[in-house]
C-alpha cells in the first residue's frame, strides 16, 4: 500500500509541488536581487558624494567643498520590483548629492525602457498596465502614467517624419483611415494618410503617414506627396501607384507624380460594383468578376472581362458600367513581376495595418489629442517595418 501511495503521490502531486518550488525559488531570488541592487545603488551614490565633497566619511581635508547632511529614504521601482528604504545621501546647502537618481523620480530608467519596448511591440497602454501590475502593484503604473512615459516617442515621431527618403521605390500604395480624436470643443474624426513602398530589391516598408484635418481631399494628399517628394522620393524609379477610388489621392498623384501609371484597387472597386447589385446576385456576379484579376496576362483578363460583361449587362447594367468605366486602370498590375501581382492589385497591405490600428485603439473611445494618434501609429509602423525588414518580397 505504501508503494501505491508513493506512486499516487508522484503522479498527482509532482507538478503542483514543483510549481511551489519554482515560486519559492524565484521569490527568494527576487528578494536577494533587490537587496543586491539596493546595496549597489547606495554604494554608487556614496562614491558620488565622496567625489563631490572631496573627502571620505569622517575624513578631515582642507580642500573639501562641503559637508554631509545625513540621508533620506525613498522607494524606487526597478525592472526587478520595488526597492524600499533606499538611503540617498544629502549634503549641506541642499545641492543634489547624486546624479544617479533624478530628484523625485519614482521609476528607474529601465522601467520606462521596458514600457516603451512593450508599446512599440504593439501592446496597448492599458495592457501594459495589466502586464506590469505583478511587478509594480495595481496603482504604480496607471494607463495615464504609461501614456505619459510614451510621450518620449514624440521626438522619434518628428524624426521619422523628417528623415531623408531614398528614391529607390518602384511601387507605392496609398490609402487613408479615419480615427476618433478629441479637439478643444468636441470629438472629431481624424484622417490618417498612409503611403507604403516596395523597392527594386523587394524591401518593403510603410514610408510615412500624416494626419489630415481636411480628410482625403486633393489638397491634403497633394501636401503629403509633396513632402515625400522634397524629402527625396522624386519618383524617378516609380513604375506603379495603387490607390482606391478617392478622387483626392487620384488627382494629387497626377500633379506630383504625373508620369506614374495608376492602378485602381480591385477590392474597393468590387465593393462599388456590389452596391449596384441586388443581394441575391452579389455572390455570383462578384465571384465571376474575380476571375478577371486572376488572369495571367492582360489579353486574358480583357477577354474574361468581355465575357463577364456580356453575361451580366442585362441583369445588372449599372454594375457592368461601374467596372467598365475604370477598366483601363484595373490591369496595370499585370505588367509587374508575377511575385508582386497579388500585392499590387489591391491596397490590402495598408488595410491590414489599419486593422492593427483599430485593434490597438478599440479600447479607447477616442484619442486625447493628435499627438497620441501619431504615437500609436508610429509604434505600429515601427513594428511592421521591423518585421518586413527580414521578409523581403
Secondary structure per residue as TSV (DSSP state, phi and psi in degrees):
chain	resnum	aa	ss	phi	psi
A	1	X	-	360.0	-37.7
A	2	X	H	-66.5	-35.8
A	3	X	H	-65.1	-43.5
A	4	X	H	-61.6	-43.6
A	5	X	H	-61.7	-39.1
A	6	X	H	-65.2	-40.0
A	7	X	H	-62.4	-45.1
A	8	X	H	-61.6	-39.0
A	9	X	H	-61.6	-46.1
A	10	X	H	-64.6	-37.8
A	11	X	H	-74.0	-43.9
A	12	X	H	-93.1	-25.2
A	13	X	H	-112.9	-8.7
A	14	X	H	-61.9	-47.8
A	15	X	H	-61.2	-44.7
A	16	X	H	-63.6	-44.6
A	17	X	H	-68.0	-39.0
A	18	X	H	-63.7	-37.0
A	19	X	H	-62.4	-41.1
A	20	X	H	-65.0	-40.6
A	21	X	H	-60.5	-44.4
A	22	X	H	-63.5	-41.5
A	23	X	H	-61.4	-44.1
A	24	X	H	-63.6	-42.5
A	25	X	H	-62.7	-50.9
A	26	X	H	-69.0	-31.7
A	27	X	H	-64.8	-46.0
A	28	X	H	-64.0	-41.0
A	29	X	H	-61.5	-42.0
A	30	X	H	-62.7	-42.4
A	31	X	H	-61.4	-48.0
A	32	X	H	-68.2	-35.5
A	33	X	H	-65.1	-43.3
A	34	X	H	-60.3	-42.1
A	35	X	H	-62.9	-40.6
A	36	X	H	-65.5	-41.9
A	37	X	H	-64.4	-41.2
A	38	X	H	-60.5	-47.3
A	39	X	H	-63.6	-38.5
A	40	X	H	-64.3	-45.3
A	41	X	H	-63.1	-44.0
A	42	X	H	-64.0	-37.5
A	43	X	H	-66.7	-41.8
A	44	X	H	-65.7	-39.1
A	45	X	H	-68.0	-33.9
A	46	X	H	-64.7	-40.1
A	47	X	H	-64.1	-40.3
A	48	X	H	-61.2	-42.4
A	49	X	H	-64.1	-42.0
A	50	X	H	-60.4	-43.0
A	51	X	H	-65.2	-36.6
A	52	X	H	-68.7	-45.1
A	53	X	H	-77.7	-36.5
A	54	X	T	89.7	17.4
A	55	X	S	-159.6	150.1
A	56	X	-	-78.3	171.5
A	57	X	T	-59.2	133.4
A	58	X	T	66.1	9.0
A	59	X	-	-91.2	129.7
A	60	X	-	-84.8	127.6
A	61	X	-	-145.9	126.9
A	62	X	T	-66.7	-22.0
A	63	X	T	-104.8	15.4
A	64	X	-	-65.1	144.5
A	65	X	-	-87.8	-28.3
A	66	X	-	-161.5	-170.6
A	67	X	-	-128.5	154.6
A	68	X	E	-66.7	155.6
A	69	X	E	-138.6	45.6
A	70	X	E	75.1	-149.2
A	71	X	E	-155.1	167.4
A	72	X	E	-129.6	160.6
A	73	X	E	-106.3	149.9
A	74	X	E	-149.1	166.8
A	75	X	E	-109.2	152.7
A	76	X	E	-144.2	130.8
A	77	X	E	-90.3	122.3
A	78	X	E	-118.0	177.1
A	79	X	T	-67.2	-11.8
A	80	X	T	-100.1	0.2
A	81	X	E	119.8	-167.9
A	82	X	E	-80.0	135.3
A	83	X	E	-105.8	120.7
A	84	X	E	-106.8	158.6
A	85	X	E	54.1	40.3
A	86	X	E	-75.3	122.1
A	87	X	E	-83.0	118.1
A	88	X	E	-110.1	119.1
A	89	X	E	-69.8	152.0
A	90	X	E	-123.0	156.3
A	91	X	E	-126.1	162.2
A	92	X	T	-66.1	147.6
A	93	X	T	93.6	-8.4
A	94	X	S	80.6	4.5
A	95	X	-	-69.3	147.0
A	96	X	-	-59.9	127.9
A	97	X	S	-86.2	-18.5
A	98	X	-	-141.9	138.2
A	99	X	S	-99.1	-0.6
A	100	X	S	-66.6	-43.2
A	101	X	S	-116.4	117.6
A	102	X	-	-58.7	142.6
A	103	X	T	-60.0	136.2
A	104	X	T	71.9	-1.4
A	105	X	-	-69.8	131.3
A	106	X	-	-100.9	-10.5
A	107	X	B	-126.2	142.9
A	108	X	-	-73.5	153.7
A	109	X	H	-56.5	-30.2
A	110	X	H	-67.5	-25.4
A	111	X	H	-69.4	-45.8
A	112	X	H	-61.8	-38.3
A	113	X	H	-64.1	-40.4
A	114	X	H	-62.1	-43.5
A	115	X	H	-61.1	-45.1
A	116	X	H	-61.8	-43.1
A	117	X	H	-65.8	-38.9
A	118	X	H	-65.7	-41.5
A	119	X	H	-63.4	-44.4
A	120	X	H	-69.0	-24.1
A	121	X	T	-80.6	-1.4
A	122	X	T	106.7	10.0
A	123	X	-	-87.4	132.6
A	124	X	-	-70.1	160.6
A	125	X	H	-60.8	-38.9
A	126	X	H	-68.6	-37.0
A	127	X	H	-70.0	-36.6
A	128	X	H	-57.7	-44.0
A	129	X	H	-59.6	-44.4
A	130	X	H	-64.2	-42.4
A	131	X	H	-65.4	-37.6
A	132	X	H	-88.8	-3.1
A	133	X	H	-58.2	-43.3
A	134	X	H	-61.0	-28.7
A	135	X	H	-82.6	-45.6
A	136	X	H	-105.4	-13.1
A	137	X	-	95.3	163.3
A	138	X	T	-68.1	-24.0
A	139	X	T	-115.3	-0.3
A	140	X	T	-72.4	-38.6
A	141	X	S	-126.8	88.6
A	142	X	-	-76.2	167.4
A	143	X	H	-59.5	-34.2
A	144	X	H	-65.7	-41.1
A	145	X	H	-63.8	-42.4
A	146	X	H	-60.7	-43.4
A	147	X	H	-60.9	-39.1
A	148	X	H	-65.7	-38.8
A	149	X	H	-63.8	-41.2
A	150	X	H	-72.7	-6.8
A	151	X	T	-63.8	-18.1
A	152	X	T	-58.6	-25.6
A	153	X	H	-66.0	-17.9
A	154	X	H	-56.6	-38.9
A	155	X	H	-66.9	-37.3
A	156	X	H	-66.0	-38.6
A	157	X	H	-62.1	-43.7
A	158	X	H	-62.2	-41.7
A	159	X	H	-65.4	-37.5
A	160	X	H	-61.9	-42.7
A	161	X	H	-70.0	-22.5
A	162	X	H	-104.9	-4.4
A	163	X	S	-64.7	146.0
A	164	X	-	-64.6	145.1
A	165	X	-	-111.0	138.6
A	166	X	-	-75.8	149.0
A	167	X	S	-95.2	47.3
A	168	X	-	-112.1	5.7
A	169	X	E	-74.5	135.3
A	170	X	E	-103.8	-25.1
A	171	X	E	-137.1	137.2
A	172	X	E	-123.0	143.6
A	173	X	E	-123.9	129.3
A	174	X	E	-119.6	138.6
A	175	X	E	-162.3	172.7
A	176	X	E	-138.7	157.4
A	177	X	E	-137.6	150.0
A	178	X	E	-111.8	132.1
A	179	X	E	-129.2	153.6
A	180	X	E	-84.7	131.8
A	181	X	E	-142.3	148.6
A	182	X	E	-80.2	142.6
A	183	X	-	-115.3	173.0
A	184	X	S	-56.4	-26.6
A	185	X	S	-105.2	-37.3
A	186	X	S	-161.2	173.1
A	187	X	E	-76.4	137.4
A	188	X	E	-141.6	157.3
A	189	X	E	-84.7	130.7
A	190	X	E	-108.6	132.9
A	191	X	E	-92.3	134.8
A	192	X	E	-115.7	118.0
A	193	X	E	-90.0	137.4
A	194	X	E	-133.1	140.7
A	195	X	E	-126.4	129.7
A	196	X	E	-115.4	137.2
A	197	X	E	-128.1	150.0
A	198	X	E	-123.9	130.4
A	199	X	E	-95.7	173.2
A	200	X	T	-63.8	-31.2
A	201	X	T	-83.5	5.9
A	202	X	S	88.5	-5.4
A	203	X	-	-68.1	135.6
A	204	X	E	-129.5	149.9
A	205	X	E	-162.8	157.3
A	206	X	E	-79.6	111.1
A	207	X	E	-69.2	-50.3
A	208	X	E	-170.8	170.6
A	209	X	E	-142.2	162.1
A	210	X	E	-150.3	136.5
A	211	X	E	-78.0	126.1
A	212	X	E	-116.5	103.7
A	213	X	T	-58.9	-30.3
A	214	X	T	-91.0	11.4
A	215	X	-	75.8	-158.6
A	216	X	S	-84.8	50.5
A	217	X	-	-80.8	164.3
A	218	X	H	-61.3	-40.7
A	219	X	H	-62.1	-41.0
A	220	X	H	-65.9	-46.8
A	221	X	H	-65.8	-39.3
A	222	X	H	-63.5	-42.4
A	223	X	H	-62.6	-45.9
A	224	X	H	-61.9	-48.8
A	225	X	H	-66.3	-34.9
A	226	X	H	-64.8	-37.8
A	227	X	H	-62.0	-43.1
A	228	X	H	-62.9	-40.5
A	229	X	H	-61.1	-46.6
A	230	X	H	-75.5	-13.5
A	231	X	T	-89.2	-1.1
A	232	X	T	128.4	-17.1
A	233	X	-	-84.8	77.6
A	234	X	-	-84.2	-11.2
A	235	X	-	83.6	19.0
A	236	X	T	-65.3	-27.5
A	237	X	T	-106.5	3.9
A	238	X	-	-67.7	132.5
A	239	X	-	-112.1	-22.4
A	240	X	E	-163.3	143.9
A	241	X	E	-124.8	131.2
A	242	X	E	-109.4	130.4
A	243	X	E	-152.4	167.2
A	244	X	-	-84.0	-163.9
A	245	X	S	-85.9	9.4
A	246	X	-	-65.2	125.6
A	247	X	H	-70.2	-27.7
A	248	X	H	-61.9	-51.1
A	249	X	H	-66.7	-36.0
A	250	X	H	-62.3	-49.5
A	251	X	H	-69.9	-38.1
A	252	X	H	-64.9	-41.1
A	253	X	H	-62.7	-36.9
A	254	X	H	-64.8	-27.8
A	255	X	H	-85.1	-42.3
A	256	X	H	-85.1	-41.3
A	257	X	S	-126.6	68.8
A	258	X	T	-67.1	-22.1
A	259	X	T	-85.8	-6.4
A	260	X	S	-88.8	125.3
A	261	X	-	-60.7	147.8
A	262	X	E	-116.7	131.6
A	263	X	E	-108.6	123.2
A	264	X	E	-75.7	139.5
A	265	X	-	-68.2	124.2
A	266	X	H	-66.9	-36.0
A	267	X	H	-63.2	-46.7
A	268	X	H	-65.3	-40.9
A	269	X	H	-65.9	-42.3
A	270	X	H	-68.8	-28.6
A	271	X	H	-66.1	-38.2
A	272	X	H	-63.8	-42.1
A	273	X	H	-61.3	-42.3
A	274	X	H	-62.0	-27.7
A	275	X	T	-64.9	-20.9
A	276	X	T	-96.5	7.3
A	277	X	S	-113.9	141.8
A	278	X	-	-65.3	150.3
A	279	X	H	-55.6	-36.0
A	280	X	H	-68.8	-19.5
A	281	X	H	-99.8	-9.1
A	282	X	H	-62.7	-47.5
A	283	X	H	-61.0	-45.8
A	284	X	H	-67.8	-47.7
A	285	X	H	-66.4	-47.9
A	286	X	H	-68.2	-35.9
A	287	X	H	-60.7	-41.8
A	288	X	H	-69.8	-35.5
A	289	X	H	-66.0	-30.7
A	290	X	H	-63.9	-25.8
A	291	X	H	-62.5	-24.5
A	292	X	H	-63.3	-49.0
A	293	X	H	-79.6	-7.0
A	294	X	T	-88.0	-0.7
A	295	X	-	-65.4	157.1
A	296	X	S	-84.4	-26.5
A	297	X	S	-135.9	165.4
A	298	X	H	-64.4	-39.8
A	299	X	H	-60.2	-46.3
A	300	X	H	-64.8	-40.6
A	301	X	H	-63.5	-43.1
A	302	X	H	-65.1	-37.5
A	303	X	H	-63.7	-42.8
A	304	X	H	-65.9	-36.1
A	305	X	H	-63.9	-45.0
A	306	X	H	-61.8	-41.1
A	307	X	H	-63.0	-44.7
A	308	X	H	-62.6	-43.8
A	309	X	H	-63.6	-42.3
A	310	X	H	-62.6	-39.0
A	311	X	H	-72.4	-24.3
A	312	X	H	-117.4	-1.4
A	313	X	T	-64.4	-34.6
A	314	X	T	-77.0	-45.9
A	315	X	T	-74.0	-32.9
A	316	X	-	-144.3	70.4
A	317	X	H	-62.1	-39.0
A	318	X	H	-69.7	-32.8
A	319	X	H	-65.2	-41.7
A	320	X	H	-65.3	-43.7
A	321	X	H	-63.2	-34.9
A	322	X	H	-61.2	-46.1
A	323	X	H	-75.0	-37.6
A	324	X	H	-62.3	-34.7
A	325	X	H	-63.6	-28.7
A	326	X	T	-114.4	15.3
A	327	X	G	-60.3	-32.1
A	328	X	G	-66.2	-20.2
A	329	X	G	-106.1	9.5
A	330	X	T	-96.3	-14.4
A	331	X	S	-120.2	9.7
A	332	X	G	-62.0	-28.4
A	333	X	G	-62.6	-22.9
A	334	X	G	-73.0	-10.6
A	335	X	G	-83.9	-7.2
A	336	X	S	-91.2	164.2
A	337	X	-	-53.8	143.5
A	338	X	H	-58.5	-36.2
A	339	X	H	-69.4	-13.8
A	340	X	H	-103.4	-9.1
A	341	X	H	-62.3	-40.3
A	342	X	H	-62.8	-39.0
A	343	X	H	-68.3	-32.7
A	344	X	H	-96.8	1.2
A	345	X	T	-91.8	-8.6
A	346	X	S	-142.6	171.9
A	347	X	S	-98.5	23.7
A	348	X	H	-61.7	-29.1
A	349	X	H	-61.9	-37.6
A	350	X	H	-76.0	-35.3
A	351	X	H	-59.0	-37.3
A	352	X	H	-66.7	-38.0
A	353	X	H	-63.6	-40.1
A	354	X	H	-63.4	-35.8
A	355	X	H	-62.1	-38.9
A	356	X	H	-65.6	-39.2
A	357	X	H	-60.7	-45.9
A	358	X	H	-65.4	-37.6
A	359	X	H	-61.9	-42.8
A	360	X	H	-68.2	-31.9
A	361	X	H	-99.1	-3.9
A	362	X	T	-60.0	-40.0
A	363	X	T	-64.4	-18.0
A	364	X	-	-95.1	135.9
A	365	X	S	-69.3	-35.3
A	366	X	S	-166.2	162.8
A	367	X	B	-75.9	151.0
A	368	X	S	-73.7	-31.4
A	369	X	S	-162.6	168.6
A	370	X	H	-59.9	-32.1
A	371	X	H	-63.6	-36.9
A	372	X	H	-67.7	-33.9
A	373	X	H	-60.8	-48.5
A	374	X	H	-64.3	-37.2
A	375	X	H	-63.3	-46.2
A	376	X	H	-64.5	-45.5
A	377	X	H	-65.8	-40.6
A	378	X	H	-60.9	-42.4
A	379	X	H	-60.8	-42.7
A	380	X	H	-67.5	-41.6
A	381	X	H	-59.4	-46.0
A	382	X	H	-60.0	-43.5
A	383	X	H	-64.9	-47.4
A	384	X	H	-65.1	-44.2
A	385	X	H	-63.8	-35.2
A	386	X	H	-65.8	-40.0
A	387	X	H	-66.6	-46.4
A	388	X	H	-69.1	-21.1
A	389	X	H	-60.2	-33.1
A	390	X	T	-99.4	5.7
A	391	X	-	-132.0	66.7
A	392	X	-	-66.3	157.7
A	393	X	-	-75.2	360.0
